[in-house]
Amino acid sequence: MRNFVAKAVISAFSLSLVAGCVPESNASFSENARTERCEQGGHTFDLNITVPAEYGRVHVLTQHARTSQGLVPVCPLNSGGNDRNYFYYGYSAEAFDGNAGICVSARTANAGHVMSCQSASRVRQAINAPLGTPAFSLNFTEWTEYNAY
């Protein structure tokens, strides 16, 4: 009986150590999948993303195209957990060659699933702007609930 109790205690202790290695969030989200449009075409604009601190940890960032058929997930973006500011290159095929708006969705700890968007006309302006100018960058700073779109 003593061996059984000793083994049970050791097993319970080992399990608690292994459980500490499980990531905070191992959820996967259907919208966060890489598509054939991701990183295709020329580097035609920059994405500057700022997520408010009060939204808490960012679990997932996803880039979408806003087309006449609705939102189309395009690229998963690497989120940095507690980071607030992100920078990515945008490519022409991701914006349907300027015929779609661009949205970024964020799955956050405190605000849930939120989204920030730029219109197709603003995307075309960025595509046509000279590299390195302010107009070349799309800034995502204003957020609303994902369901609002």
C-alpha positions as CSV (number, residue, x, y, z in Angstrom):
1,M,0.0,0.0,0.0
2,R,2.9,2.3,0.8
3,N,4.3,2.0,-2.7
4,F,0.9,2.8,-4.2
5,V,0.6,6.0,-2.2
6,A,4.2,7.0,-3.0
7,K,3.6,6.4,-6.7
8,A,0.3,8.4,-6.6
9,V,2.0,11.3,-4.9
10,I,4.8,11.3,-7.4
11,S,2.4,11.0,-10.3
12,A,0.3,13.9,-9.1
13,F,3.4,16.1,-8.6
14,S,4.7,15.2,-12.1
15,L,1.3,16.0,-13.6
16,S,1.2,19.4,-11.9
17,L,4.7,20.2,-13.4
18,V,3.6,19.2,-16.9
19,A,0.4,21.2,-16.6
20,G,2.5,24.3,-16.0
21,C,3.9,23.9,-19.5
22,V,0.6,24.2,-21.3
23,P,0.3,27.5,-23.2
24,E,-2.1,30.1,-22.0
25,S,-4.3,29.8,-25.1
26,N,-4.1,26.8,-27.4
27,A,-7.3,27.8,-29.2
28,S,-7.3,28.0,-33.0
29,F,-9.6,30.3,-34.9
30,S,-11.0,29.5,-38.3
31,E,-10.3,33.0,-39.6
32,N,-6.6,32.8,-38.7
33,A,-5.6,30.7,-41.7
34,R,-3.1,31.5,-44.4
35,T,-4.7,31.8,-47.9
36,E,-3.3,31.8,-51.4
37,R,-3.4,35.6,-51.4
38,C,-1.2,36.0,-48.4
39,E,2.1,37.8,-49.1
40,Q,1.4,37.7,-52.9
41,G,2.0,40.5,-55.3
42,G,4.3,43.5,-54.7
43,H,4.9,45.1,-51.3
44,T,2.5,48.0,-51.9
45,F,1.6,49.3,-48.4
46,D,2.5,49.0,-44.8
47,L,0.2,48.0,-41.9
48,N,0.7,49.8,-38.6
49,I,-1.5,48.3,-35.9
50,T,-2.0,49.7,-32.4
51,V,-4.1,47.7,-30.0
52,P,-5.2,49.5,-26.8
53,A,-3.6,48.4,-23.6
54,E,-7.0,47.9,-21.9
55,Y,-7.8,45.2,-24.4
56,G,-5.3,43.0,-22.6
57,R,-3.3,40.2,-24.2
58,V,-3.6,39.8,-27.9
59,H,-4.1,36.1,-28.7
60,V,-4.5,36.3,-32.5
61,L,-4.3,39.0,-35.2
62,T,-5.7,38.3,-38.7
63,Q,-5.7,40.4,-41.8
64,H,-8.9,40.4,-43.9
65,A,-10.0,41.9,-47.2
66,R,-13.3,43.6,-47.2
67,T,-14.9,42.7,-50.6
68,S,-18.4,43.2,-52.0
69,Q,-19.0,39.6,-50.8
70,G,-18.0,40.5,-47.2
71,L,-14.9,39.9,-45.1
72,V,-12.4,37.4,-46.5
73,P,-9.6,36.2,-44.2
74,V,-6.3,36.6,-46.0
75,C,-3.3,36.2,-43.6
76,P,-2.6,35.3,-40.0
77,L,-0.4,38.0,-38.4
78,N,2.0,37.2,-35.6
79,S,0.8,38.7,-32.4
80,G,3.1,39.4,-29.5
81,G,1.0,38.7,-26.5
82,N,1.2,41.9,-24.5
83,D,2.6,44.0,-27.3
84,R,0.5,47.0,-28.3
85,N,2.1,48.0,-31.6
86,Y,2.6,45.8,-34.7
87,F,4.1,46.4,-38.1
88,Y,3.6,44.3,-41.2
89,Y,4.1,44.6,-45.0
90,G,1.0,44.6,-47.1
91,Y,0.9,43.1,-50.6
92,S,-1.3,43.9,-53.6
93,A,-3.0,40.5,-53.9
94,E,-4.1,40.8,-50.2
95,A,-6.2,43.8,-51.1
96,F,-7.5,42.2,-54.4
97,D,-5.2,44.6,-56.2
98,G,-6.8,47.7,-54.6
99,N,-10.4,46.6,-55.1
100,A,-10.9,45.7,-51.4
101,G,-10.6,47.4,-48.1
102,I,-8.3,45.9,-45.5
103,C,-9.4,45.0,-42.0
104,V,-7.4,43.6,-39.0
105,S,-9.2,41.5,-36.4
106,A,-7.8,40.9,-33.0
107,R,-8.8,38.2,-30.4
108,T,-8.0,39.8,-27.1
109,A,-8.2,38.8,-23.5
110,N,-10.4,41.7,-22.3
111,A,-12.2,43.1,-25.3
112,G,-13.0,39.8,-27.1
113,H,-13.0,39.8,-30.9
114,V,-12.5,43.3,-32.3
115,M,-11.8,44.8,-35.7
116,S,-10.2,47.9,-37.3
117,C,-10.6,48.7,-41.0
118,Q,-9.5,50.9,-43.8
119,S,-11.6,51.5,-46.9
120,A,-10.8,50.4,-50.4
121,S,-10.2,54.0,-51.5
122,R,-7.7,54.4,-48.6
123,V,-6.0,51.2,-49.7
124,R,-5.8,52.4,-53.3
125,Q,-4.2,55.7,-52.0
126,A,-1.6,53.6,-50.1
127,I,-0.9,51.5,-53.1
128,N,-0.3,54.6,-55.3
129,A,1.8,56.4,-52.6
130,P,5.5,56.6,-52.8
131,L,7.4,54.1,-50.6
132,G,8.2,55.6,-47.2
133,T,5.6,58.4,-47.3
134,P,2.9,58.7,-44.7
135,A,0.2,57.8,-47.2
136,F,2.0,54.5,-47.9
137,S,1.0,53.3,-44.4
138,L,-2.4,52.1,-43.3
139,N,-3.0,52.8,-39.6
140,F,-5.3,50.6,-37.6
141,T,-6.0,52.4,-34.3
142,E,-9.8,52.6,-34.0
143,W,-11.5,49.4,-32.9
144,T,-15.0,48.1,-32.7
145,E,-16.7,44.8,-32.0
146,Y,-16.1,42.2,-34.7
147,N,-19.8,41.7,-35.2
148,A,-20.3,45.3,-36.2
149,Y,-19.0,44.5,-39.7
